[in-house]
Amino acid sequence: MKLRIKDLREENDLSQSYIAKILFCDQSLYSKYERGERDIPLSLMIKLADFYDVSLDYLTYRTYNPKKY
């Protein structure tokens, strides 16, 4: 599944290591999430949506509107 997590991370000038620490995972695993090599668990997607203050629909390209409803 393609996600916007790399775009959001880069727009906020954050490193993969920083986001991995927030998610309590290894940087190499987070890198695989960004590249789509591993499916990201829903619980981590929720954490990322909360962290970036966007909706899950925005993270998963179901909408172009980042606002939460």
C-alpha positions as CSV (number, residue, x, y, z in Angstrom):
1,M,0.0,0.0,0.0
2,K,1.4,3.4,-1.0
3,L,1.4,5.9,1.9
4,R,2.2,9.6,2.2
5,I,4.4,9.0,5.2
6,K,7.7,9.8,3.3
7,D,6.2,13.1,1.9
8,L,5.0,14.2,5.3
9,R,8.3,13.4,7.0
10,E,10.3,15.3,4.4
11,E,7.8,18.3,4.4
12,N,8.4,18.5,8.1
13,D,12.2,18.2,7.8
14,L,12.4,15.1,10.0
15,S,14.6,12.0,9.8
16,Q,13.6,8.4,9.5
17,S,15.4,7.8,12.8
18,Y,13.3,10.5,14.5
19,I,10.0,9.0,13.3
20,A,11.1,5.5,14.1
21,K,11.7,6.6,17.8
22,I,8.2,8.0,17.9
23,L,6.8,4.7,16.7
24,F,9.2,2.7,18.9
25,C,10.6,0.8,16.0
26,D,14.0,0.4,14.3
27,Q,14.9,2.9,11.6
28,S,15.4,0.1,9.0
29,L,11.9,-1.2,9.6
30,Y,10.5,2.3,9.3
31,S,12.4,2.7,6.0
32,K,10.7,-0.5,4.7
33,Y,7.3,1.1,5.6
34,E,8.1,4.1,3.6
35,R,9.2,2.1,0.6
36,G,6.2,-0.2,0.8
37,E,8.3,-3.3,1.4
38,R,6.4,-4.0,4.7
39,D,2.8,-3.3,5.6
40,I,2.6,-0.8,8.4
41,P,0.3,-1.9,11.3
42,L,-2.9,0.1,11.8
43,S,-1.8,1.2,15.3
44,L,1.3,2.8,13.8
45,M,-0.7,4.5,11.1
46,I,-2.9,6.0,13.7
47,K,0.1,7.3,15.6
48,L,1.5,8.9,12.4
49,A,-1.9,10.4,11.6
50,D,-2.1,11.9,15.1
51,F,1.6,13.1,15.0
52,Y,1.1,14.9,11.6
53,D,-2.5,15.9,12.5
54,V,-3.9,14.4,9.3
55,S,-6.6,11.9,8.6
56,L,-6.0,8.2,7.9
57,D,-7.7,8.8,4.5
58,Y,-5.0,11.3,3.7
59,L,-2.2,9.0,4.7
60,T,-3.6,6.3,2.4
61,Y,-4.4,8.6,-0.6
62,R,-8.1,8.2,-0.2
63,T,-8.4,12.0,-0.2
64,Y,-6.2,15.0,-1.0
65,N,-7.5,16.9,2.0
66,P,-5.2,16.4,5.0
67,K,-7.7,17.8,7.5
68,K,-9.3,15.5,10.1
69,Y,-13.0,15.5,10.1
